[in-house]
Amino acid sequence: MESFQLTQVIKHIETPVYIYRADTIVENLTFLTTTLSSWIKQKLLIRFAAKANTNRSILQLIAKHGAGVEVVSGGELWRALQAGIPAQDIVFSGVGKTEKDLDFATTEQIDQISVESIEELTLLASLSKNANLCLRICPNVMALTHDKITTGRSSDKFGIALEQLPEAFSIIKDNPHLNFLGFAVHIGSQIQSVQPYQQTFKILADLLKKLPDGLTVKRLDLGGGFFVPYHPHEKPFDWQAYAQAIQEELADFHGELVIEPGRFLVAQAGILLTKILYIKKTTEKTFIIVDAGMNDMMRTSLYGVQHQIVAAHPTQGHKTQRVDVVGPVCESSDYFAKDIELPFDLKQGDYLAITCAGAYGSSLSSTYNSRPLIAEVLIDNKKPYLIRESIPVDHLSTFEIYKALI
């Protein structure tokens, strides 16, 4: 973030506020596209996992530079279409698609519906509408990541069990409206090791050898979940090893490959800028109380993940103090970091930047404690643009009514 831009933002927008840097998003997308395309022989399609950040300006920026999107709800599908994402660049995943969602997706003729259960496939077939689909399989692979973001085990709710595939194939072959593209898979997020991916690719390769007559695979959707370092000491994801795993296991596949990066494109492009309200000292702790709360960014309270936090302005000297950075929400889980070192000369009214906040920050936010949804700013071409206004509580309360339903 250009420091002079942060100064300008603070003059015009109240904190807390999300600030994103467009150049970082574009750089990440360009790196991913050029790097993987140079190492793998198949045609590569990038589909941004929109749940990481659904702001329309972010979606438009990513689409402008050649990527489509992956959505997981009817609402996200609507947002993607409203942002101008072509239907042929949209993948629709998710275990709980309603009949309304599937009708919407088929009416718009989106490029791919990733079907996650026999029950969903049966419902889709009953609509008697043309639908492009991949079967999302459950490979029963341990992703070696946080339990709450692991999605490829047989005990998880995602995907079709391998032993159910013959039933799925039968439904597809009996329904002329269903256009089978291939298989999809997603085993989790923040995956550091390539080993779970390689194990998954082996399973996909084996499935390709066991297809029933009359079905061909034109596409493999490999999902996403690539590790993003949140602290300087963490090693970045090994993209070369990932590409090598694809080539080793899927060398005989000549169709399209889809990958669905979300966090990788936007996490490091964003910060949550927050103002110090109080520095509260007790006999045991020093608490830096800021104006951002867990409702604004709940990743720490949800996953226990602490983002790196830095002073948003130059500080004097090298002396530090050990502090907890906490918010104003009435929960003990409302904190951003515990026992971290921050400059000793911080004072009330100074600003902190919670880094790597571009993914699953704003998109997970809420109005808990009747707090507003906060503004978002995009720095593009070294100029700050307001891309979402703060949505105050008095606006939200206009939707609260007392109306008889019958």
C-alpha positions as CSV (number, residue, x, y, z in Angstrom):
1,M,0.0,0.0,0.0
2,E,1.3,3.4,-0.9
3,S,1.5,5.3,2.4
4,F,0.4,8.6,0.8
5,Q,-2.8,6.9,-0.4
6,L,-3.6,5.6,3.0
7,T,-3.3,9.2,4.3
8,Q,-5.8,10.3,1.7
9,V,-8.2,7.5,2.5
10,I,-8.1,8.4,6.2
11,K,-9.0,12.0,5.3
12,H,-12.2,10.9,3.4
13,I,-13.4,7.7,4.9
14,E,-14.0,6.7,8.5
15,T,-12.3,3.6,9.9
16,P,-12.5,0.7,10.0
17,V,-12.2,0.4,6.2
18,Y,-11.0,-2.3,3.8
19,I,-8.4,-1.1,1.3
20,Y,-7.3,-3.2,-1.6
21,R,-4.5,-2.7,-4.1
22,A,-5.6,-3.5,-7.7
23,D,-2.0,-4.0,-9.0
24,T,-1.4,-6.8,-6.5
25,I,-4.5,-8.7,-7.7
26,V,-3.5,-8.4,-11.3
27,E,0.1,-9.4,-10.5
28,N,-1.1,-12.5,-8.7
29,L,-3.4,-13.5,-11.6
30,T,-0.7,-12.8,-14.2
31,F,1.8,-14.8,-12.3
32,L,-0.5,-17.8,-11.9
33,T,-1.6,-17.8,-15.5
34,T,1.8,-17.5,-17.0
35,T,3.6,-19.7,-14.6
36,L,1.2,-22.7,-14.8
37,S,0.7,-22.3,-18.6
38,S,4.5,-22.6,-19.1
39,W,4.6,-25.8,-17.1
40,I,1.5,-27.7,-18.1
41,K,0.4,-28.7,-21.6
42,Q,-3.4,-28.7,-21.1
43,K,-5.6,-25.6,-21.7
44,L,-5.9,-23.8,-18.4
45,L,-9.0,-22.0,-17.2
46,I,-8.8,-19.7,-14.1
47,R,-12.1,-19.3,-12.2
48,F,-11.8,-17.0,-9.2
49,A,-13.5,-18.4,-6.1
50,A,-15.8,-15.4,-5.5
51,K,-16.6,-16.3,-1.9
52,A,-13.2,-14.9,-1.0
53,N,-14.3,-11.4,-2.0
54,T,-17.5,-10.7,-3.8
55,N,-17.2,-6.9,-4.3
56,R,-18.3,-6.1,-7.9
57,S,-15.2,-4.0,-8.6
58,I,-12.9,-6.9,-7.6
59,L,-14.9,-9.3,-9.8
60,Q,-14.8,-6.9,-12.7
61,L,-11.0,-6.4,-12.3
62,I,-10.3,-10.1,-12.3
63,A,-12.6,-10.7,-15.3
64,K,-10.9,-7.8,-17.2
65,H,-7.6,-9.7,-16.9
66,G,-8.9,-13.0,-18.3
67,A,-10.4,-15.0,-15.5
68,G,-13.9,-16.2,-14.8
69,V,-15.5,-16.9,-11.4
70,E,-16.6,-19.9,-9.3
71,V,-19.7,-19.2,-7.2
72,V,-21.3,-21.2,-4.4
73,S,-24.8,-19.7,-4.1
74,G,-27.6,-18.2,-6.2
75,G,-26.7,-14.8,-4.7
76,E,-23.1,-15.1,-5.8
77,L,-24.2,-16.2,-9.3
78,W,-26.4,-13.1,-9.5
79,R,-23.6,-10.8,-8.3
80,A,-21.2,-12.4,-10.9
81,L,-23.7,-11.8,-13.7
82,Q,-24.4,-8.2,-12.5
83,A,-20.7,-7.6,-12.6
84,G,-20.7,-8.5,-16.3
85,I,-19.0,-11.9,-16.0
86,P,-20.0,-13.9,-19.1
87,A,-22.1,-17.0,-18.3
88,Q,-19.6,-19.1,-20.2
89,D,-17.0,-18.1,-17.6
90,I,-19.0,-19.1,-14.5
91,V,-18.7,-22.3,-12.4
92,F,-21.4,-23.0,-9.8
93,S,-20.4,-25.2,-6.9
94,G,-22.0,-25.8,-3.5
95,V,-23.8,-28.6,-1.7
96,G,-27.1,-26.9,-1.1
97,K,-28.3,-25.6,-4.5
98,T,-32.0,-25.1,-4.4
99,E,-34.4,-25.8,-7.3
100,K,-34.5,-22.0,-7.8
101,D,-30.7,-21.8,-8.0
102,L,-30.5,-24.6,-10.5
103,D,-33.3,-23.1,-12.6
104,F,-31.5,-19.8,-12.6
105,A,-28.2,-21.4,-13.6
106,T,-29.7,-23.4,-16.4
107,T,-31.7,-20.5,-17.7
108,E,-28.5,-18.4,-17.9
109,Q,-26.7,-21.4,-19.4
110,I,-23.6,-21.0,-17.3
111,D,-20.5,-22.9,-18.3
112,Q,-20.4,-25.5,-15.5
113,I,-22.6,-26.7,-12.6
114,S,-20.5,-28.8,-10.2
115,V,-23.0,-31.4,-8.9
116,E,-22.3,-32.5,-5.4
117,S,-24.8,-35.3,-4.7
118,I,-27.0,-37.9,-6.3
119,E,-29.9,-36.0,-4.9
120,E,-28.8,-32.7,-6.6
121,L,-28.2,-34.5,-9.9
122,T,-31.7,-36.0,-9.7
123,L,-33.2,-32.6,-9.2
124,L,-31.2,-31.1,-12.0
125,A,-32.4,-33.9,-14.4
126,S,-36.0,-33.3,-13.4
127,L,-35.9,-29.7,-14.6
128,S,-35.6,-31.0,-18.2
129,K,-33.3,-28.1,-19.1
130,N,-30.0,-28.2,-20.8
131,A,-27.2,-28.2,-18.2
132,N,-23.4,-28.4,-18.4
133,L,-22.1,-30.3,-15.5
134,C,-19.1,-31.8,-13.7
135,L,-19.5,-34.4,-11.0
136,R,-17.7,-33.1,-7.9
137,I,-16.2,-36.2,-6.3
138,C,-15.2,-36.8,-2.7
139,P,-11.7,-38.4,-3.0
140,N,-11.4,-39.0,0.8
141,V,-8.1,-37.2,0.9
142,M,-6.6,-35.5,4.0
143,A,-5.7,-32.0,3.0
144,L,-3.3,-31.5,6.0
145,T,-4.9,-28.1,6.8
146,H,-7.3,-26.6,9.4
147,D,-10.2,-28.9,10.2
148,K,-12.8,-26.2,9.5
149,I,-11.5,-25.7,5.9
150,T,-10.9,-29.3,5.0
151,T,-13.4,-30.4,2.3
152,G,-12.2,-33.7,0.7
153,R,-12.7,-36.3,3.4
154,S,-15.6,-38.9,3.4
155,S,-16.8,-37.3,6.7
156,D,-17.2,-33.9,5.0
157,K,-20.4,-32.8,3.4
158,F,-18.8,-32.1,0.0
159,G,-18.9,-34.1,-3.2
160,I,-20.1,-37.5,-4.5
161,A,-18.6,-40.6,-3.0
162,L,-16.7,-42.7,-5.5
163,E,-18.9,-45.7,-5.0
164,Q,-21.9,-43.6,-6.0
165,L,-20.5,-42.7,-9.4
166,P,-22.1,-45.6,-11.3
167,E,-25.5,-44.3,-10.2
168,A,-24.6,-40.8,-11.3
169,F,-23.4,-42.0,-14.7
170,S,-26.7,-43.9,-15.2
171,I,-28.7,-40.7,-14.5
172,I,-26.6,-38.7,-16.9
173,K,-26.8,-41.3,-19.7
174,D,-30.6,-41.5,-19.3
175,N,-31.1,-37.7,-19.6
176,P,-30.4,-36.0,-22.9
177,H,-30.5,-32.6,-21.3
178,L,-27.4,-33.3,-19.1
179,N,-24.1,-32.5,-20.8
180,F,-21.4,-34.3,-18.9
181,L,-18.1,-32.3,-19.0
182,G,-16.0,-34.3,-16.5
183,F,-15.1,-34.3,-12.8
184,A,-14.5,-31.6,-10.2
185,V,-12.7,-31.8,-6.9
186,H,-11.8,-29.4,-4.0
187,I,-10.1,-30.8,-0.9
188,G,-9.7,-27.7,1.3
189,S,-8.0,-24.4,1.7
190,Q,-4.6,-23.1,2.9
191,I,-3.0,-26.3,1.7
192,Q,0.8,-26.1,2.0
193,S,1.9,-29.5,0.8
194,V,1.5,-30.7,-2.8
195,Q,1.2,-34.3,-1.6
196,P,-2.6,-34.1,-1.0
197,Y,-3.1,-32.6,-4.5
198,Q,-1.0,-35.4,-6.1
199,Q,-3.0,-38.0,-4.2
200,T,-6.2,-36.4,-5.6
201,F,-4.8,-36.3,-9.1
202,K,-4.0,-40.0,-8.9
203,I,-7.7,-40.7,-8.1
204,L,-8.8,-38.6,-11.0
205,A,-6.4,-40.4,-13.4
206,D,-7.8,-43.7,-12.2
207,L,-11.4,-42.5,-12.8
208,L,-10.5,-41.5,-16.4
209,K,-9.6,-45.2,-17.1
210,K,-12.9,-46.5,-15.7
211,L,-15.5,-44.4,-17.6
212,P,-18.5,-46.3,-18.8
213,D,-19.2,-46.5,-22.6
214,G,-20.7,-43.4,-24.0
215,L,-19.2,-40.9,-21.6
216,T,-16.0,-38.8,-22.2
217,V,-14.2,-36.3,-20.0
218,K,-13.6,-33.0,-21.6
219,R,-12.7,-31.1,-18.4
220,L,-11.1,-31.7,-15.0
221,D,-11.8,-29.0,-12.4
222,L,-9.0,-29.3,-9.9
223,G,-10.4,-26.8,-7.4
224,G,-8.2,-24.4,-5.4
225,G,-7.1,-24.0,-1.8
226,F,-3.6,-22.9,-2.4
227,F,-1.6,-21.7,0.6
228,V,-1.0,-18.0,1.1
229,P,1.6,-16.8,3.7
230,Y,0.1,-14.5,6.3
231,H,3.5,-13.9,8.0
232,P,6.9,-13.1,6.5
233,H,8.5,-16.3,7.9
234,E,6.0,-18.6,6.1
235,K,7.1,-20.2,2.8
236,P,5.0,-19.6,-0.3
237,F,3.2,-22.3,-2.1
238,D,5.4,-24.4,-4.4
239,W,3.7,-23.9,-7.8
240,Q,6.4,-25.8,-9.7
241,A,5.8,-28.9,-7.6
242,Y,2.1,-28.5,-8.1
243,A,2.5,-28.3,-11.9
244,Q,4.8,-31.3,-11.8
245,A,2.2,-33.3,-9.9
246,I,-0.4,-32.5,-12.6
247,Q,2.0,-33.6,-15.3
248,E,3.0,-36.8,-13.5
249,E,-0.6,-37.9,-12.8
250,L,-2.6,-36.4,-15.6
251,A,-0.1,-36.4,-18.5
252,D,-2.5,-38.6,-20.6
253,F,-5.4,-36.2,-20.2
254,H,-5.7,-33.7,-23.1
255,G,-8.8,-31.7,-22.2
256,E,-9.3,-28.5,-20.2
257,L,-8.0,-28.0,-16.7
258,V,-9.9,-25.6,-14.4
259,I,-8.3,-24.2,-11.2
260,E,-10.2,-22.0,-8.7
261,P,-7.9,-19.7,-6.8
262,G,-9.6,-17.4,-4.3
263,R,-7.4,-16.4,-1.4
264,F,-4.3,-16.6,-3.6
265,L,-5.5,-13.7,-5.8
266,V,-6.8,-11.3,-3.2
267,A,-5.6,-12.0,0.3
268,Q,-2.3,-10.2,0.2
269,A,-3.9,-7.3,-1.8
270,G,-5.9,-6.1,1.1
271,I,-5.7,-4.6,4.5
272,L,-8.2,-3.7,7.2
273,L,-7.3,-0.2,8.4
274,T,-8.4,0.4,12.0
275,K,-8.0,3.2,14.5
276,I,-6.8,2.9,18.1
277,L,-9.6,3.9,20.4
278,Y,-7.8,3.2,23.7
279,I,-4.6,1.7,25.1
280,K,-5.8,0.0,28.2
281,K,-3.2,-1.2,30.7
282,T,-3.9,-3.7,33.5
283,T,-1.5,-5.5,35.9
284,E,-1.4,-8.4,33.5
285,K,-2.0,-7.1,30.0
286,T,-1.8,-4.1,27.7
287,F,-4.8,-4.0,25.4
288,I,-4.9,-2.0,22.2
289,I,-8.6,-1.5,21.6
290,V,-9.4,-0.7,18.0
291,D,-12.5,0.4,16.2
292,A,-12.6,-2.8,14.0
293,G,-14.4,-5.8,15.4
294,M,-14.9,-9.5,14.8
295,N,-18.0,-8.6,12.8
296,D,-15.8,-6.7,10.4
297,M,-13.3,-9.5,10.1
298,M,-14.1,-12.8,11.9
299,R,-11.2,-14.9,10.6
300,T,-9.4,-14.8,14.0
301,S,-12.4,-15.6,16.1
302,L,-13.6,-18.3,13.6
303,Y,-10.3,-20.1,12.9
304,G,-7.9,-18.8,15.5
305,V,-5.7,-17.3,12.8
306,Q,-3.7,-14.2,13.7
307,H,-2.9,-11.9,10.8
308,Q,0.3,-9.8,10.9
309,I,-0.5,-6.3,12.3
310,V,1.6,-3.3,11.6
311,A,1.5,0.4,12.4
312,A,0.1,2.3,9.5
313,H,2.4,5.3,10.1
314,P,6.2,5.6,10.7
315,T,7.2,5.1,14.4
316,Q,10.1,6.4,16.3
317,G,12.8,4.1,17.6
318,H,12.9,0.3,17.9
319,K,11.3,-0.2,21.3
320,T,8.3,-2.4,21.4
321,Q,5.7,-3.6,23.8
322,R,3.7,-6.9,24.1
323,V,0.0,-6.3,23.5
324,D,-3.3,-7.8,22.7
325,V,-5.1,-6.1,19.8
326,V,-8.9,-6.4,20.5
327,G,-12.1,-4.9,19.1
328,P,-15.2,-3.4,20.7
329,V,-17.6,-6.3,20.2
330,C,-19.1,-7.8,23.4
331,E,-17.4,-11.2,23.0
332,S,-14.1,-12.5,24.4
333,S,-13.4,-13.9,21.0
334,D,-13.3,-10.4,19.6
335,Y,-9.6,-10.1,19.1
336,F,-7.2,-9.9,16.2
337,A,-3.9,-10.8,17.9
338,K,-2.7,-11.8,21.3
339,D,0.8,-11.3,22.8
340,I,2.3,-9.6,19.8
341,E,5.0,-7.0,19.6
342,L,4.0,-3.5,18.4
343,P,5.8,-0.1,18.6
344,F,6.0,1.3,22.2
345,D,5.1,4.8,21.1
346,L,1.7,3.9,19.7
347,K,-1.0,6.2,21.1
348,Q,-4.7,6.8,21.0
349,G,-5.8,7.9,17.5
350,D,-3.0,6.1,15.6
351,Y,-3.9,3.6,13.0
352,L,-3.0,-0.1,12.6
353,A,-3.2,-2.2,9.4
354,I,-4.3,-5.8,9.7
355,T,-2.6,-7.3,6.7
356,C,-3.6,-10.1,4.3
357,A,-7.2,-9.1,4.8
358,G,-8.3,-9.1,1.1
359,A,-9.8,-12.6,1.3
360,Y,-12.7,-13.7,3.6
361,G,-12.6,-10.4,5.4
362,S,-15.5,-8.3,4.0
363,S,-17.3,-11.3,2.6
364,L,-17.6,-12.9,6.0
365,S,-18.6,-9.6,7.8
366,S,-21.8,-9.0,9.6
367,T,-23.8,-6.4,11.5
368,Y,-23.4,-8.2,14.9
369,N,-23.9,-5.8,17.8
370,S,-25.8,-3.5,15.4
371,R,-22.6,-2.3,13.8
372,P,-22.5,-1.1,10.2
373,L,-21.0,-2.9,7.3
374,I,-17.8,-1.0,6.6
375,A,-16.6,0.8,3.5
376,E,-14.2,-0.7,0.9
377,V,-11.6,1.2,-1.1
378,L,-9.7,0.1,-4.2
379,I,-6.3,1.7,-5.0
380,D,-6.1,1.5,-8.8
381,N,-3.5,3.3,-10.8
382,K,-2.3,4.9,-7.5
383,K,-5.7,6.6,-7.0
384,P,-8.2,5.5,-4.3
385,Y,-11.7,4.7,-5.3
386,L,-14.7,4.0,-3.0
387,I,-16.1,0.6,-4.1
388,R,-18.6,0.1,-1.3
389,E,-20.0,2.7,1.0
390,S,-20.5,1.9,4.6
391,I,-24.0,0.6,5.2
392,P,-25.2,2.1,8.4
393,V,-27.6,0.5,10.9
394,D,-30.4,3.0,10.2
395,H,-30.4,1.8,6.6
396,L,-30.5,-1.8,7.6
397,S,-33.4,-1.1,10.1
398,T,-35.6,0.0,7.2
399,F,-36.0,-3.7,6.3
400,E,-37.4,-4.5,9.8
401,I,-41.2,-4.5,9.6
402,Y,-44.3,-5.9,11.4
403,K,-46.5,-7.2,8.7
404,A,-49.1,-10.0,8.8
405,L,-48.3,-12.8,6.4
406,I,-51.8,-14.4,6.4
